[in-house]
Amino acid sequence: MKHLLVLIAALNLTACSTVMPMDEKPDDPNFAPVPAQSLKPPSISDGSLYQNNYAISLYSDQRARRIGDVITVMLQEQTNASKSNSASTSKDSEIAITPTSLFGGVHSALGSTLTGERSFSGKGDTGQSNSLNGQITVTISDIYPNGILEIRGEKWLSLNQGDEFIRVRGLVRPEDIGSDNTVQSSKLADARISYGGTGHIANASKPGWISRFFNSPWWPF
């Protein structure tokens, strides 16, 4: 009995450490901009004022194309999903054994009827709808050999009783960037878009860790 109690306590502690939330913090390395030190142009060694990839044309759109350039992502995300299924099965069977004769006589005790019935029915419905609208300006963090741009960034808003954040990361084609350096979020490949909050207001809308434990797969009943 003691070993069983110790095992249950260990499972509880493991589950609690799994379901307890961790507040998000600013300056996540996965969304942080490229350090400014790495964006400084190389020193001029040929005596010329012109430097490749750092010229500004007066007759063309100044679209973001270099590491560190900023791009405004227009968030227009909306998803709707629904699913419904049902199933039913039934089976009836009957076996009859007629009376047989034994030693010249008919014995009704040897006759019987076996019947069986089995049925199952099930039904399930689910639906979900999400939407996110807004905009966030991010920076180019890397350029792939095929010209695809990797962008990432985050925006934090400090409110009365907590913070709210928006994070975006993904890949974008240069031709999908508009003349005003904007791109639709639907054009991002491998997009990672997250919106959340921290503080008292955000914590008040979350269930406690004991409730999460009883609703988690760790609870066997």
Secondary structure, DSSP 8 states (H G I E B T S, - for coil): -HHHHHHHHHHHHHHHHHHS-----SS-TTT----GGGGS-----SS-S--TT----SSS-----STT-EEEEEEEEEEEEEEEEEEEEEEEEEEEE--EEETTEEEGGG-EEEEEEEEEEEEEEEEEEEEEEEEEEEEEEEE-TTS-EEEEEEEEEEETTEEEEEEEEEEE-GGGS-TTSEEEGGG-EEEEEEEEEEEHHHHHTS--HHHHHHTSTT---
